[in-house]
Amino acid sequence: MFWLYMALEDIVIEVGRLGNWIQAVGLVVILWVVVQAVTMFFNRRRRMLLRDIDERLERVEKKLDRTLRKK
């Protein structure tokens, strides 16, 4: 009966170690998701800024084309 108790104890210890590894992997995944969300937020802001700059540039080009055509 003693050997059964020792075997169960070893199994519980191994399951505990496996649980720790799964928890560590889960933490890494959560941190990765957070970093990706922050990156997406900043990329969105940059994209919006570039779009605004592009629109302004198009307006300036149109005005320049109009003035050059008049001459």
Backbone as XML, in Angstrom:
<?xml version="1.0"?>
<chain id="A" units="angstrom">
  <residue number="1" name="MET">
    <atom name="N" x="0.815" y="-1.183" z="0.000"/>
    <atom name="CA" x="0.000" y="0.000" z="0.000"/>
    <atom name="C" x="0.866" y="1.257" z="0.000"/>
  </residue>
  <residue number="2" name="PHE">
    <atom name="N" x="2.042" y="1.121" z="0.607"/>
    <atom name="CA" x="2.948" y="2.263" z="0.684"/>
    <atom name="C" x="3.413" y="2.690" z="-0.699"/>
  </residue>
  <residue number="3" name="TRP">
    <atom name="N" x="3.692" y="1.720" z="-1.570"/>
    <atom name="CA" x="4.159" y="2.047" z="-2.927"/>
    <atom name="C" x="3.084" y="2.790" z="-3.721"/>
  </residue>
  <residue number="4" name="LEU">
    <atom name="N" x="1.782" y="2.455" z="-3.457"/>
    <atom name="CA" x="0.690" y="3.149" z="-4.131"/>
    <atom name="C" x="0.644" y="4.606" z="-3.680"/>
  </residue>
  <residue number="5" name="TYR">
    <atom name="N" x="0.851" y="4.836" z="-2.390"/>
    <atom name="CA" x="0.867" y="6.191" z="-1.868"/>
    <atom name="C" x="2.011" y="6.991" z="-2.493"/>
  </residue>
  <residue number="6" name="MET">
    <atom name="N" x="3.177" y="6.383" z="-2.626"/>
    <atom name="CA" x="4.333" y="7.051" z="-3.222"/>
    <atom name="C" x="4.072" y="7.349" z="-4.713"/>
  </residue>
  <residue number="7" name="ALA">
    <atom name="N" x="3.437" y="6.411" z="-5.415"/>
    <atom name="CA" x="3.140" y="6.620" z="-6.827"/>
    <atom name="C" x="2.150" y="7.764" z="-7.005"/>
  </residue>
  <residue number="8" name="LEU">
    <atom name="N" x="1.134" y="7.812" z="-6.177"/>
    <atom name="CA" x="0.160" y="8.903" z="-6.249"/>
    <atom name="C" x="0.811" y="10.241" z="-5.931"/>
  </residue>
  <residue number="9" name="GLU">
    <atom name="N" x="1.710" y="10.234" z="-4.967"/>
    <atom name="CA" x="2.414" y="11.462" z="-4.608"/>
    <atom name="C" x="3.273" y="11.951" z="-5.777"/>
  </residue>
  <residue number="10" name="ASP">
    <atom name="N" x="3.951" y="11.040" z="-6.454"/>
    <atom name="CA" x="4.761" y="11.404" z="-7.616"/>
    <atom name="C" x="3.886" y="11.957" z="-8.744"/>
  </residue>
  <residue number="11" name="ILE">
    <atom name="N" x="2.736" y="11.344" z="-8.950"/>
    <atom name="CA" x="1.818" y="11.816" z="-9.997"/>
    <atom name="C" x="1.325" y="13.220" z="-9.676"/>
  </residue>
  <residue number="12" name="VAL">
    <atom name="N" x="0.977" y="13.454" z="-8.432"/>
    <atom name="CA" x="0.492" y="14.788" z="-8.034"/>
    <atom name="C" x="1.591" y="15.825" z="-8.205"/>
  </residue>
  <residue number="13" name="ILE">
    <atom name="N" x="2.802" y="15.488" z="-7.879"/>
    <atom name="CA" x="3.926" y="16.421" z="-8.046"/>
    <atom name="C" x="4.138" y="16.737" z="-9.526"/>
  </residue>
  <residue number="14" name="GLU">
    <atom name="N" x="4.094" y="15.726" z="-10.384"/>
    <atom name="CA" x="4.281" y="15.947" z="-11.824"/>
    <atom name="C" x="3.146" y="16.785" z="-12.412"/>
  </residue>
  <residue number="15" name="VAL">
    <atom name="N" x="1.925" y="16.543" z="-11.970"/>
    <atom name="CA" x="0.789" y="17.341" z="-12.447"/>
    <atom name="C" x="0.953" y="18.784" z="-11.990"/>
  </residue>
  <residue number="16" name="GLY">
    <atom name="N" x="1.446" y="18.993" z="-10.808"/>
    <atom name="CA" x="1.700" y="20.348" z="-10.311"/>
    <atom name="C" x="2.745" y="21.065" z="-11.142"/>
  </residue>
  <residue number="17" name="ARG">
    <atom name="N" x="3.805" y="20.360" z="-11.508"/>
    <atom name="CA" x="4.838" y="20.960" z="-12.363"/>
    <atom name="C" x="4.268" y="21.304" z="-13.739"/>
  </residue>
  <residue number="18" name="LEU">
    <atom name="N" x="3.466" y="20.415" z="-14.287"/>
    <atom name="CA" x="2.824" y="20.668" z="-15.572"/>
    <atom name="C" x="1.904" y="21.879" z="-15.475"/>
  </residue>
  <residue number="19" name="GLY">
    <atom name="N" x="1.189" y="21.988" z="-14.383"/>
    <atom name="CA" x="0.319" y="23.144" z="-14.165"/>
    <atom name="C" x="1.107" y="24.439" z="-14.118"/>
  </residue>
  <residue number="20" name="ASN">
    <atom name="N" x="2.264" y="24.416" z="-13.507"/>
    <atom name="CA" x="3.110" y="25.617" z="-13.473"/>
    <atom name="C" x="3.567" y="26.015" z="-14.872"/>
  </residue>
  <residue number="21" name="TRP">
    <atom name="N" x="3.921" y="25.030" z="-15.700"/>
    <atom name="CA" x="4.332" y="25.328" z="-17.072"/>
    <atom name="C" x="3.174" y="25.909" z="-17.882"/>
  </residue>
  <residue number="22" name="ILE">
    <atom name="N" x="2.009" y="25.327" z="-17.714"/>
    <atom name="CA" x="0.830" y="25.837" z="-18.428"/>
    <atom name="C" x="0.517" y="27.262" z="-17.978"/>
  </residue>
  <residue number="23" name="GLN">
    <atom name="N" x="0.645" y="27.538" z="-16.710"/>
    <atom name="CA" x="0.408" y="28.882" z="-16.192"/>
    <atom name="C" x="1.437" y="29.868" z="-16.760"/>
  </residue>
  <residue number="24" name="ALA">
    <atom name="N" x="2.684" y="29.463" z="-16.852"/>
    <atom name="CA" x="3.727" y="30.342" z="-17.407"/>
    <atom name="C" x="3.470" y="30.632" z="-18.877"/>
  </residue>
  <residue number="25" name="VAL">
    <atom name="N" x="3.086" y="29.623" z="-19.628"/>
    <atom name="CA" x="2.781" y="29.825" z="-21.046"/>
    <atom name="C" x="1.576" y="30.752" z="-21.191"/>
  </residue>
  <residue number="26" name="GLY">
    <atom name="N" x="0.580" y="30.578" z="-20.371"/>
    <atom name="CA" x="-0.590" y="31.452" z="-20.397"/>
    <atom name="C" x="-0.222" y="32.897" z="-20.109"/>
  </residue>
  <residue number="27" name="LEU">
    <atom name="N" x="0.663" y="33.111" z="-19.161"/>
    <atom name="CA" x="1.106" y="34.465" z="-18.831"/>
    <atom name="C" x="1.845" y="35.090" z="-20.010"/>
  </residue>
  <residue number="28" name="VAL">
    <atom name="N" x="2.684" y="34.314" z="-20.680"/>
    <atom name="CA" x="3.408" y="34.824" z="-21.855"/>
    <atom name="C" x="2.423" y="35.195" z="-22.954"/>
  </residue>
  <residue number="29" name="VAL">
    <atom name="N" x="1.415" y="34.374" z="-23.165"/>
    <atom name="CA" x="0.411" y="34.660" z="-24.203"/>
    <atom name="C" x="-0.351" y="35.936" z="-23.866"/>
  </residue>
  <residue number="30" name="ILE">
    <atom name="N" x="-0.732" y="36.099" z="-22.624"/>
    <atom name="CA" x="-1.463" y="37.312" z="-22.213"/>
    <atom name="C" x="-0.592" y="38.545" z="-22.408"/>
  </residue>
  <residue number="31" name="LEU">
    <atom name="N" x="0.662" y="38.482" z="-22.028"/>
    <atom name="CA" x="1.561" y="39.622" z="-22.229"/>
    <atom name="C" x="1.726" y="39.936" z="-23.704"/>
  </residue>
  <residue number="32" name="TRP">
    <atom name="N" x="1.816" y="38.912" z="-24.549"/>
    <atom name="CA" x="1.938" y="39.105" z="-25.994"/>
    <atom name="C" x="0.705" y="39.805" z="-26.544"/>
  </residue>
  <residue number="33" name="VAL">
    <atom name="N" x="-0.476" y="39.404" z="-26.088"/>
    <atom name="CA" x="-1.721" y="40.029" z="-26.546"/>
    <atom name="C" x="-1.761" y="41.494" z="-26.129"/>
  </residue>
  <residue number="34" name="VAL">
    <atom name="N" x="-1.333" y="41.802" z="-24.921"/>
    <atom name="CA" x="-1.314" y="43.188" z="-24.453"/>
    <atom name="C" x="-0.363" y="44.024" z="-25.306"/>
  </residue>
  <residue number="35" name="VAL">
    <atom name="N" x="0.813" y="43.499" z="-25.579"/>
    <atom name="CA" x="1.779" y="44.231" z="-26.410"/>
    <atom name="C" x="1.217" y="44.453" z="-27.809"/>
  </residue>
  <residue number="36" name="GLN">
    <atom name="N" x="0.559" y="43.462" z="-28.374"/>
    <atom name="CA" x="-0.032" y="43.616" z="-29.699"/>
    <atom name="C" x="-1.135" y="44.665" z="-29.707"/>
  </residue>
  <residue number="37" name="ALA">
    <atom name="N" x="-1.934" y="44.714" z="-28.648"/>
    <atom name="CA" x="-3.002" y="45.710" z="-28.573"/>
    <atom name="C" x="-2.426" y="47.120" z="-28.509"/>
  </residue>
  <residue number="38" name="VAL">
    <atom name="N" x="-1.385" y="47.313" z="-27.721"/>
    <atom name="CA" x="-0.747" y="48.625" z="-27.629"/>
    <atom name="C" x="-0.139" y="49.013" z="-28.971"/>
  </residue>
  <residue number="39" name="THR">
    <atom name="N" x="0.498" y="48.068" z="-29.632"/>
    <atom name="CA" x="1.094" y="48.334" z="-30.940"/>
    <atom name="C" x="0.024" y="48.709" z="-31.956"/>
  </residue>
  <residue number="40" name="MET">
    <atom name="N" x="-1.097" y="48.008" z="-31.945"/>
    <atom name="CA" x="-2.181" y="48.328" z="-32.869"/>
    <atom name="C" x="-2.724" y="49.729" z="-32.607"/>
  </residue>
  <residue number="41" name="PHE">
    <atom name="N" x="-2.820" y="50.119" z="-31.347"/>
    <atom name="CA" x="-3.315" y="51.448" z="-31.004"/>
    <atom name="C" x="-2.400" y="52.528" z="-31.578"/>
  </residue>
  <residue number="42" name="PHE">
    <atom name="N" x="-1.107" y="52.386" z="-31.375"/>
    <atom name="CA" x="-0.172" y="53.392" z="-31.869"/>
    <atom name="C" x="-0.099" y="53.382" z="-33.395"/>
  </residue>
  <residue number="43" name="ASN">
    <atom name="N" x="-0.176" y="52.211" z="-34.006"/>
    <atom name="CA" x="-0.178" y="52.147" z="-35.465"/>
    <atom name="C" x="-1.415" y="52.812" z="-36.039"/>
  </residue>
  <residue number="44" name="ARG">
    <atom name="N" x="-2.546" y="52.685" z="-35.371"/>
    <atom name="CA" x="-3.770" y="53.335" z="-35.830"/>
    <atom name="C" x="-3.602" y="54.847" z="-35.800"/>
  </residue>
  <residue number="45" name="ARG">
    <atom name="N" x="-3.024" y="55.357" z="-34.727"/>
    <atom name="CA" x="-2.791" y="56.799" z="-34.632"/>
    <atom name="C" x="-1.868" y="57.273" z="-35.747"/>
  </residue>
  <residue number="46" name="ARG">
    <atom name="N" x="-0.823" y="56.523" z="-36.025"/>
    <atom name="CA" x="0.104" y="56.905" z="-37.096"/>
    <atom name="C" x="-0.578" y="56.853" z="-38.460"/>
  </residue>
  <residue number="47" name="ARG">
    <atom name="N" x="-1.404" y="55.831" z="-38.676"/>
    <atom name="CA" x="-2.130" y="55.709" z="-39.932"/>
    <atom name="C" x="-3.070" y="56.883" z="-40.140"/>
  </residue>
  <residue number="48" name="MET">
    <atom name="N" x="-3.763" y="57.282" z="-39.078"/>
    <atom name="CA" x="-4.668" y="58.429" z="-39.173"/>
    <atom name="C" x="-3.884" y="59.707" z="-39.482"/>
  </residue>
  <residue number="49" name="LEU">
    <atom name="N" x="-2.736" y="59.880" z="-38.849"/>
    <atom name="CA" x="-1.902" y="61.050" z="-39.102"/>
    <atom name="C" x="-1.417" y="61.066" z="-40.547"/>
  </residue>
  <residue number="50" name="LEU">
    <atom name="N" x="-0.982" y="59.932" z="-41.055"/>
    <atom name="CA" x="-0.526" y="59.854" z="-42.442"/>
    <atom name="C" x="-1.671" y="60.123" z="-43.423"/>
  </residue>
  <residue number="51" name="ARG">
    <atom name="N" x="-2.860" y="59.662" z="-43.095"/>
    <atom name="CA" x="-4.007" y="59.923" z="-43.956"/>
    <atom name="C" x="-4.311" y="61.419" z="-44.007"/>
  </residue>
  <residue number="52" name="ASP">
    <atom name="N" x="-4.245" y="62.086" z="-42.859"/>
    <atom name="CA" x="-4.473" y="63.528" z="-42.822"/>
    <atom name="C" x="-3.420" y="64.274" z="-43.650"/>
  </residue>
  <residue number="53" name="ILE">
    <atom name="N" x="-2.188" y="63.864" z="-43.521"/>
    <atom name="CA" x="-1.110" y="64.497" z="-44.294"/>
    <atom name="C" x="-1.340" y="64.278" z="-45.788"/>
  </residue>
  <residue number="54" name="ASP">
    <atom name="N" x="-1.752" y="63.076" z="-46.150"/>
    <atom name="CA" x="-2.014" y="62.769" z="-47.559"/>
    <atom name="C" x="-3.158" y="63.632" z="-48.107"/>
  </residue>
  <residue number="55" name="GLU">
    <atom name="N" x="-4.209" y="63.798" z="-47.327"/>
    <atom name="CA" x="-5.328" y="64.638" z="-47.768"/>
    <atom name="C" x="-4.887" y="66.089" z="-47.953"/>
  </residue>
  <residue number="56" name="ARG">
    <atom name="N" x="-4.105" y="66.590" z="-47.036"/>
    <atom name="CA" x="-3.603" y="67.965" z="-47.164"/>
    <atom name="C" x="-2.722" y="68.113" z="-48.405"/>
  </residue>
  <residue number="57" name="LEU">
    <atom name="N" x="-1.897" y="67.125" z="-48.635"/>
    <atom name="CA" x="-1.015" y="67.163" z="-49.804"/>
    <atom name="C" x="-1.826" y="67.154" z="-51.100"/>
  </residue>
  <residue number="58" name="GLU">
    <atom name="N" x="-2.868" y="66.357" z="-51.151"/>
    <atom name="CA" x="-3.726" y="66.336" z="-52.338"/>
    <atom name="C" x="-4.382" y="67.695" z="-52.563"/>
  </residue>
  <residue number="59" name="ARG">
    <atom name="N" x="-4.846" y="68.339" z="-51.493"/>
    <atom name="CA" x="-5.454" y="69.666" z="-51.626"/>
    <atom name="C" x="-4.449" y="70.684" z="-52.169"/>
  </residue>
  <residue number="60" name="VAL">
    <atom name="N" x="-3.239" y="70.625" z="-51.665"/>
    <atom name="CA" x="-2.201" y="71.546" z="-52.127"/>
    <atom name="C" x="-1.885" y="71.285" z="-53.599"/>
  </residue>
  <residue number="61" name="GLU">
    <atom name="N" x="-1.810" y="70.017" z="-53.980"/>
    <atom name="CA" x="-1.545" y="69.686" z="-55.383"/>
    <atom name="C" x="-2.658" y="70.194" z="-56.289"/>
  </residue>
  <residue number="62" name="LYS">
    <atom name="N" x="-3.904" y="70.044" z="-55.882"/>
    <atom name="CA" x="-5.026" y="70.532" z="-56.687"/>
    <atom name="C" x="-4.962" y="72.052" z="-56.845"/>
  </residue>
  <residue number="63" name="LYS">
    <atom name="N" x="-4.678" y="72.743" z="-55.759"/>
    <atom name="CA" x="-4.575" y="74.201" z="-55.829"/>
    <atom name="C" x="-3.426" y="74.620" z="-56.743"/>
  </residue>
  <residue number="64" name="LEU">
    <atom name="N" x="-2.319" y="73.926" z="-56.631"/>
    <atom name="CA" x="-1.171" y="74.228" z="-57.476"/>
    <atom name="C" x="-1.496" y="73.964" z="-58.951"/>
  </residue>
  <residue number="65" name="ASP">
    <atom name="N" x="-2.182" y="72.880" z="-59.239"/>
    <atom name="CA" x="-2.591" y="72.575" z="-60.613"/>
    <atom name="C" x="-3.526" y="73.669" z="-61.167"/>
  </residue>
  <residue number="66" name="ARG">
    <atom name="N" x="-4.455" y="74.129" z="-60.349"/>
    <atom name="CA" x="-5.375" y="75.178" z="-60.784"/>
    <atom name="C" x="-4.639" y="76.467" z="-61.107"/>
  </residue>
  <residue number="67" name="THR">
    <atom name="N" x="-3.714" y="76.812" z="-60.252"/>
    <atom name="CA" x="-2.991" y="78.074" z="-60.489"/>
    <atom name="C" x="-2.088" y="77.982" z="-61.706"/>
  </residue>
  <residue number="68" name="LEU">
    <atom name="N" x="-1.519" y="76.813" z="-61.945"/>
    <atom name="CA" x="-0.655" y="76.648" z="-63.118"/>
    <atom name="C" x="-1.453" y="76.622" z="-64.420"/>
  </residue>
  <residue number="69" name="ARG">
    <atom name="N" x="-2.675" y="76.106" z="-64.381"/>
    <atom name="CA" x="-3.515" y="76.058" z="-65.562"/>
    <atom name="C" x="-3.991" y="77.466" z="-65.971"/>
  </residue>
  <residue number="70" name="LYS">
    <atom name="N" x="-4.219" y="78.328" z="-64.997"/>
    <atom name="CA" x="-4.702" y="79.672" z="-65.253"/>
    <atom name="C" x="-3.681" y="80.489" z="-66.030"/>
  </residue>
  <residue number="71" name="LYS">
    <atom name="N" x="-2.450" y="80.228" z="-65.877"/>
    <atom name="CA" x="-1.397" y="81.012" z="-66.515"/>
    <atom name="C" x="-1.213" y="80.627" z="-67.911"/>
  </residue>
</chain>
